[in-house]
């Protein structure tokens, strides 16, 4: 598979700027987030990302779009990477399950926003915590899919990132890079004060 620099639709590419924009905003006044808040937010996001990857496997299996689901997990891991193209299953997805996918995505964002709001009511820290959790969730999601079904089998694998409001499609390297940069932006701008509470 050839390397594709740009995601579709065109405006999805602007998300690459998000970690940099926030980094320069936060440099003026450090984030008041404690290590405890970041640690537990990170743990929640990792667990949630893995749980969501399992749900995606179940949905694809229920729709008959995941090779090897009749056998063992090892069969799925062996057959899925070569035969399964995440972005190609969208047209074949049953409309009822596609609706489930949209609501699942919306619920994911609500959950991440809600837990970020529990950490801080200040806009700057709230956004930082949301970005932190979203990035960790995203990385855990891809790690979970790889552990369960050995997909993505390449950073150049095509993926449907979101369906709201229309499908966002890119190679896997794009969300992984943006998420990694987002984690770095939050970590680099956190206040080093021992008394940081994030409230």
C-alpha positions in Angstrom: 0.0 0.0 0.0 1.3 3.4 -0.9 1.8 6.2 1.6 -0.9 8.8 1.6 -0.1 12.2 3.1 -3.6 13.6 3.3 -6.8 12.5 5.1 -10.3 12.9 3.7 -12.3 15.1 3.8 -9.7 17.9 3.5 -10.6 19.6 6.8 -9.6 16.5 8.8 -6.0 17.3 8.0 -6.3 20.5 10.2 -6.4 18.3 13.3 -2.6 17.9 12.8 -2.3 21.5 14.1 -4.3 20.9 17.3 -1.4 19.7 19.5 0.8 22.6 18.3 -1.9 25.3 18.8 -2.6 24.1 22.3 1.1 23.7 23.1 1.7 27.4 22.3 -1.4 28.5 24.2 -0.4 26.5 27.3 3.3 27.7 27.2 2.1 31.2 28.4 0.5 29.7 31.5 1.3 26.2 32.5 -1.5 23.6 33.0 -2.6 23.1 36.6 -3.1 19.3 36.4 -1.8 17.0 39.1 0.1 13.8 38.3 -2.7 11.9 40.0 -5.3 13.4 37.7 -3.3 12.7 34.6 -2.5 9.1 35.8 -6.1 8.2 36.5 -7.3 9.9 33.3 -4.7 8.0 31.3 -5.7 4.7 33.0 -9.4 5.3 32.2 -8.6 6.2 28.6 -6.4 3.1 28.0 -9.1 0.8 29.5 -11.8 2.5 27.5 -9.8 2.4 24.3 -9.3 -1.3 24.7 -13.0 -1.9 25.5 -14.0 0.1 22.4 -11.7 -2.0 20.2 -13.4 -5.1 21.5 -16.8 -3.6 20.7 -15.6 -2.8 17.2 -14.5 -6.4 16.7 -17.9 -7.6 17.9 -19.8 -5.3 15.6 -17.7 -6.3 12.6 -18.1 -10.0 13.5 -21.9 -9.6 13.9 -22.0 -8.0 10.5 -20.0 -10.8 8.9 -17.3 -8.5 7.9 -14.4 -9.9 9.9 -12.6 -12.9 8.4 -12.1 -15.9 10.7 -14.7 -15.2 13.3 -16.0 -18.7 13.2 -12.8 -20.1 14.6 -10.5 -19.2 17.5 -9.0 -15.8 18.2 -5.8 -17.1 16.6 -7.8 -17.8 13.4 -9.1 -14.2 13.4 -5.6 -12.9 14.0 -4.2 -15.0 11.1 -7.0 -14.3 8.6 -8.1 -10.7 9.4 -4.9 -8.7 8.6 -4.7 -9.9 5.0 -8.4 -9.9 4.2 -9.7 -7.1 6.4 -9.6 -3.5 5.2 -11.3 -1.3 7.8 -12.2 1.6 5.4 -13.5 -0.8 2.7 -16.2 -2.4 5.0 -18.1 0.9 5.3 -20.3 0.5 2.1 -21.1 -3.1 3.1 -22.1 -2.2 6.7 -25.8 -2.8 7.5 -27.5 0.6 8.0 -28.8 -0.5 11.4 -25.3 -1.3 12.6 -24.0 1.9 11.0 -26.4 3.8 13.2 -25.1 1.9 16.2 -21.5 3.0 15.2 -22.5 6.7 15.0 -24.1 6.5 18.5 -21.1 4.7 19.8 -18.8 7.4 18.6 -21.0 10.1 20.1 -21.1 8.3 23.4 -17.3 8.0 23.3 -16.9 11.8 23.0 -19.5 12.4 25.8 -17.7 10.0 28.1 -14.3 11.6 27.4 -15.7 15.1 27.9 -17.5 14.1 31.1 -14.4 12.7 32.7 -12.3 15.7 31.6 -15.0 17.9 33.3 -14.6 15.9 36.5 -10.9 16.8 36.6 -11.3 20.6 36.1 -13.9 23.2 35.5 -11.3 25.7 34.1 -11.4 25.8 30.3 -7.7 25.4 29.8 -7.3 22.3 32.0 -10.6 20.8 30.8 -9.4 21.0 27.2 -6.0 19.6 28.2 -7.5 16.7 30.0 -9.9 16.0 27.1 -7.0 16.0 24.7 -4.9 13.8 27.0 -7.7 11.3 27.4 -8.7 11.3 23.7 -5.1 10.7 22.6 -4.6 7.9 25.1 -7.9 6.3 24.1 -7.0 6.5 20.4 -3.7 4.8 20.9 -5.2 2.1 23.1 -7.9 1.6 20.5 -5.4 0.8 17.8 -3.3 -1.3 20.2 -6.4 -3.2 21.2 -7.4 -4.0 17.6 -3.9 -5.1 16.8 -3.8 -7.4 19.9 -7.2 -8.9 19.1 -7.2 -9.2 15.3 -3.7 -8.1 14.2 -5.1 -5.1 12.5 -3.8 -2.6 11.5 -1.0 -4.6 9.9 0.7 -1.4 8.7 0.8 2.3 9.6 -0.3 2.7 6.0 -3.6 0.8 6.6 -6.6 2.8 5.7 -9.1 3.5 8.4 -12.4 5.3 9.0 -11.5 7.6 11.9 -15.0 8.9 12.6 -18.4 8.9 11.0 -19.7 12.2 12.4 -20.8 14.2 10.5 -19.4 12.3 7.5 -16.7 9.6 7.3 -13.2 10.7 8.0 -10.7 8.5 6.2 -6.9 8.3 6.5 -4.1 6.0 6.9 -3.5 4.8 10.5 -0.2 6.8 10.9 -2.2 10.1 10.9 -4.3 9.6 14.1 -1.4 7.8 15.8 0.9 10.8 15.1 -1.7 13.4 16.2 -2.4 11.4 19.4 1.3 11.1 20.2 1.9 14.8 19.7 -1.2 15.6 21.8 0.1 13.6 24.7 3.5 15.3 24.4 1.9 18.8 24.3 0.0 18.1 27.6 2.9 16.5 29.3 5.3 19.3 28.2 3.1 22.1 29.6 2.0 20.7 32.9 2.9 22.8 35.9 5.7 21.1 37.9 4.2 22.4 41.1 3.6 19.6 43.6 0.4 21.2 44.7 -1.3 21.2 41.3 -4.8 20.0 41.7 -6.4 21.0 38.4 -9.5 22.6 39.9 
